[in-house]
Structure formats: C-alpha cells, structure tokens
C-alpha cells in the first residue's frame, strides 16, 4: 500500500512537466484577487478562495455538512464512496486534468484501516490574496500602488475523535492567517523596520520614537528590533489561536466534534513558514539533503510542559491525577517503597518514597505511540478538542493541549534548488512507517532542472499507520 | 589582559607534562577514600575532600568566614591581598608546584574591574569518593566487593550580589551530589537495568516486576526503561535543588548573601556530565572541533518560561509587572494605540491595543547583556538569591529563577582524543569577549599525544567582562 501511495504521489509531482520556477511576483494577486464577495460558500462546493472571503473576519462558519474530502480531489459522489471504502482502501490523489495545483503540489491519501468510520484528515491548498485593511500611516492609500499581498498556502489536518475540527480548519485557518496579515500588508512591503506602535485610528500619528523614554534601568530604555519575518510568525501564531477560539465558540451550533493536528505552510515574500501544532512532520529535501522543518509535539516531547502546568495548577488534575511521572503505574502494595520518578524539572530519574497521592493516575504515561495525556490523547498540540474529557470523568483535557504552533522559517532566496527538491508534509501515519530518507528516495526524480527551481510541496495524509501496510 | 589569562591558562595546561591518560579505575577511591571523619572544616582551611565529609547529609554549614579564593590556589595572606586588588588585577592560577590538580586541570581568574568589592566567583576541583549507603538488594554487603564509587568533579560558580552563595556552593554542592549517588553505588555498577522500585527497608523484597499490572489503558501497562545514565542525571538535578534549599534554610544564620550561577562537571564511570544553571558555558574541544556542552539561561533564552509563570501565577507579578513583552517600555500617552507585543506562547510579534495594565513594568525587558527579569537580574537559573527583591519593592524574584541545571552527557569511551583536547568551563566574562574558536586556538598545543588521552579541564573565571579589557 505504501508503494501505491508513493507511486501516486511521485506520478503527481513528476508528471506535470517542469517544476515551477519561483513566482516572479509573489506579492501580486493572481486569480484569487477577485474583488471581495460575501460569505464563505457551502463546504461541499469548491472552497471559497480565501481572497473572496471579504474583509470580515472569519467569525462565522456554515452549518455542518456531511463528510467530504479535500475539494482539489474533485471527487464525484461515486469517487467519494470509493474513497470512504475501508475494504477497497483506494489511494486518492487529484485527477490528472489540465488544472494543476500551484507549485506542482502532489497529494495522496488513503482511508484508515477501520479505526474511524470516515477519514478524519483533511488537506488544503490555496493561493490567498490579502488586501490591506487600511493604510497604517493613516494616509489614504493610493489606488495605483501595489496594495495587496499574495501567499501560497498548504495545510494538512490530522483529525481525531471526529472529523469536524479538521474540516473546519481546512476551510478557515488560512482565512484567519489572512486576517492577521491585513494589518501588515504595507509594513511587510516597506523595507524600513516595522513601526513599534501604530495609531489607534488612521490619520493619527504613530509613535515609533523612543527618544522621550527615560528609565531608571538601562533595560527599560532599550528598544528591540522586530523583523518583518517575526511579524509573519506572530500572525500565523495568532491565527492558530483565533481558529481554536472559533472552534470553541461554534462547537455546539455546528457540531465541531473532535480535534486535529495542524501542519501548514505559508509562502510569502520569498520565505516559507512551516507551522506545526501536533505530531505531523514536514521536511525539505534539498539536493539530497534532508532539512527538518518541524518537530512533533507529543506527551513525551512535551512532558515537562504538561507536568509544570499540573504542578502550578493542581486543580486541573482534579485530585485524580498526579503530575509526577513513574516508569510504570504504582501499585497500592508499593506504598512506602521507593520508586523511580521524575517531576517537571527533571530529565533524569531518581527514587522517591511512594506516598498515597502517588497512587493517582499519572498525568503523562506510556511510551512512543502509546504515550497519553490523562490516558486519553496522544498529541499535545492542535486545534479543537474543547469537549474532550477524561474517560468516565468530567475532567477536561483541553487545558493541557496547546493550540500554538512552532513556526520554522526557510528563506527560499538563500539556496539553490534542483528539480528533485521537495517539501514533504505528512501526518504521523506516513512517518510511523517511513523514514525521512525513504520518503526522499521514493520522491520524484524527473523533470527539467536548472536554477530557480523551488521545492514543490508534497502532501501525504495516510490517516493511520495501518493504512500503509498491505 | 585577556592574553595574560590565556597565557596563564595555556601554561598551566601545557606545562605539566603528559595530559592524563584516562583513569584506569575511575571507580576506585584514591587519596580521598580516607575513612569518614567529622564535619566540614573551616572555609579558610583547604576544603575538606568530599570523601572525608562523612556519611551525614550536607545539611549544616559552618559559620560565614571572611573572603577567600579557591583553596587550590594556595594563596598566602599576601597573595590573597594581591588577588583582591582592583588596581593590580593580577591573574591568579595555581602555583607550579609538584602537587597538580587532577587531569592536569588548568585555572585562571582575575578580579573584576570594580563592580564589586571582592571577586564573587568561586571554583572547585575535587575527587570524591561515594560509599554506598546500604545494599539495595537488602542483603548484607560483602566486604570484599568493590563497594564505593569515585567521581571527578569540577565546579565554577559565578557569584552576584555577594559572594556567599558561590562560596557555599563551592564547598558543598559536590557533597550533595555524593549524597544523591549513595543509593546508586551498587545499581550503577550492576550491568542490569536499574530496579524500578526499591524496598523501603533493607531486606524487604523489591518490586520491579510489572506482570501483575492490569490497566484499562495500554499506556498504563507499559513500563519505561530507565538507564544508568539517567539516574546520574537525576542525582545531579536533585543535588542542585537540595543545595538551593540548604541556602534558603541557612541564609539567615550564615549570611549566605547573593546568588550564583553554577556550572559543574562530574566524571563518573566513563561519562562526563556537564550540569549548567546560569550563563556560564562549557565546551569540549576534540581534534579541533568544538562541541557545546551547555547553553545559557538568561531572560532572553528563558523568556517564554518566565512569561508562562507570570501568566499562570499573576500574584507573583504583584500588580506591578505585566507578563507581556513589548519591544520597549510603553508610555502612558500610547494608551489606545497598537503596539508590538508577544506573550508566553509566541515567538513572533503582533500588534495589540495598549490598555492600562500594559503600562506596568515588563517582567522581561532589555536585550543581550542588558536583559533583566523584573529589571533586576540578568540570569534566570542558579543557586541562592532567596532574599532578592525588586528594587524599591518587597516583591520576591526567586520564584522566577530556577535552580535546576540542564545536564548534558558526553561518553568519553566513544571518542578518540588527542593531547590538545580540552574541556573549557568559563563564566560569562570569558565568553563575552572570547568566542569558542578563540578559546580553542589559544589553548595548549604541546604535550605528548597518543590514544587514550582525555580532554583535560580548563577553568576560567573572569568575574566581569571588563575584567578582560585592559
């Protein structure tokens, strides 16, 4: 099965002719620069281009629709049935029609082995136009000036406990990013450093001058330089948070069930921003070298963050859990004996005398794929999960989950790329059974080369590990 | 001045003949294996070898004495006066007598440029014998068996706001480490994995068997493997905490004023453990390659940890500080405008509307050497500082400081070393004016080579950056 997915993806990436040369004017709107029209379209229709979502924040979401797959797959009702067939387990990739995804994007997915009724993953590939909200200088914008910005966007959403969160994220997260970037349209195109302070209303003078500052301490009189890049990172971080808050607000009315890991890529003004919240993974293959563009957030990798939170806010443990970690569950008969443990400050282990409260359930337990927070969830970052509770309890798990991504930046202008170079995004199902090197060696190997090539994205969304074993 | 220190250190490291070959039996006690005698000696005497400190935990500390320098400098009263002379600023290194420090350890220090009355830094170099506390198996120990363990120890303590904490740490931290290792003497010498559980009393059966575990969740029925190495790491981590707690207990009676960064190295059973709490730095130079063995903990590198704590425990901010970071101090006239900020979750920056509480002092401010927590302290990990308060306030700063080190492990048995290889420990004063590469290139270059050599340590403790500028 793995080979089937590999072949499908390799075919997609390599068969479409030349890999795209770097967009000459990434800040120029393309087809998505159509003037704003009103609210987002129904989910079964092709997704509204983000640029057509209008200037209003993405604060509403249409009524929950039936199960769907990424729109770029262009599945007919029959195709959707086949994609959803656990027995057949067809590999899905976009049709080989004239209409290709940007940057020769490849995609492959397969239904899971039966752990959930539907494939709960989603994916998204968009070109998004950002119209400036207003002139930050307060002056009326000149119509002749290039006002907008355009970004390329790819998203992979690994859903769990329902497909609602992944579906909502695939439709709306890029709009939240667009909203966050609206304030920055002029700033990002201005070679000067970003102003530290903006006027509250257009026309009012901004204050980016610190000469009037008098502080008793030298640390207060200094002024940090903030880069354009860090503004984009901040915009993406806040977009994730706003997406998560929207899911919390609308979960009841719209059945936003479950949660999802989110791995998204934004290409803007020459730089690739890879934002990861969850256990998906992104790599760039450049001239045969593998550059990790994300790290996984799991109960193991985030143990100390989780334990610290449980330690500082013991009420979140509800008297049912202990923030301490033991190498296995403590048994009542071991009271008074000394067992290995580690707390939020430790990376090593030491012995401690077992007391009554050490018999509580461990906040973090298990190893590898079996590691869990509160014996329930195996990822510690993502979107949604607002209704997630500990089994047989009302204790919410969400406080321990973070919706914030780690964002890594890759400056495309700093490197030479060859036609085989590729950016690969995969959910854990891919990486559980395939190493970075294997993914690389099974990638495309044809297509014209030469300077100016950029790594074409390659998305794989096998929902479950078993999905690749056949 | 820098060259004077460099020369002194290079001389020390290179002049003593052959670099030490790896100790053949690092677990055999050497001269320090003398039978325990009673409490620690007075601080102006040569420090009691740790092995002679007796089996009692290091829970008491002798009365505060007058200012001193590391005992291995063997300073006469006249030498001590010269070492403490801000005008002369003599470089101090151990006398070139027949009695050399273990592993051809080199050392150099210079008094600061006048920021404090005395040099508040301290250093320590010891060979410590650990006698097992008891047989963990419960069986009486066979007298013929090698019962003890020996570790080599180097410590560098960068004091601030008084020399008491650094002095106390230099005399006692290795004893705390020894105490923590006492339970592990047999376990570390046993090739079997460490038992997960120890009996509460010798003779009682231990429980390291999980076959009786029945859990509803698979994560609860698993059992983690704990390595010997992670036990040593845990022992060092807990020793730092116990040292800090001892300082808190005894600060009133013994004038343990100030705080200190602590950078210590433990060599035990073939591995080098480098534990760092503060902004000192350790590197290993191996065949010309530089291997970083620590990272610095400052308000900048620990910004998110500090902000998270302020966010989760706002009472620690006393209504005086905000956990948000702004690129500079917010001014009252900017109320209602939008300024760049970042919170505990963000690495990027975004704009927010300035509200009244944003006018509070920032928890973290400044950049580089000027970065401060609560406008007061420029390091975020270390020992002591229990009395440290915000200037003109009763607000304690200690809750934001961590006494826990990050421990990195270097397996000496995995690498070949040449005679120029060296482990360098330096306080920030060294690294502020000297890059890793410069330190390397000014190191020793003579002495017989050959396999089996180990990196000899090299300690430099210039108290202040200015101390190197002359």
Interface residues (C-beta under 8 A of the other chain):
Chain A: X180 X183 X194 X196 X197 X198 X199 X200 X204 X206 X207 X210 X212 X213 X215 X217 X218 X219 X220 X221 X222 X223 X224 X225 X226 X229 X230 X231 X232 X233 X234 X235 X236 X237 X238 X241 X308 X309 X312 X313 X326 X327 X328 X329 X331 X333 X334 X336 X337 X338 X339 X340 X342 X345 X346 X347 X348 X349 X350 X351 X353 X354 X361 X362 X365 X366 X367 X370 X371 X372 X375 X402 X404 X406 X407
Chain B: X180 X183 X194 X196 X197 X198 X199 X200 X204 X206 X207 X210 X212 X213 X215 X216 X217 X218 X219 X220 X221 X222 X223 X224 X225 X226 X229 X230 X231 X232 X233 X234 X235 X236 X237 X238 X241 X308 X309 X312 X313 X326 X327 X328 X329 X331 X333 X334 X336 X337 X338 X339 X340 X342 X345 X346 X347 X348 X349 X350 X351 X353 X354 X361 X362 X365 X366 X367 X370 X371 X372 X375 X402 X404 X406 X407
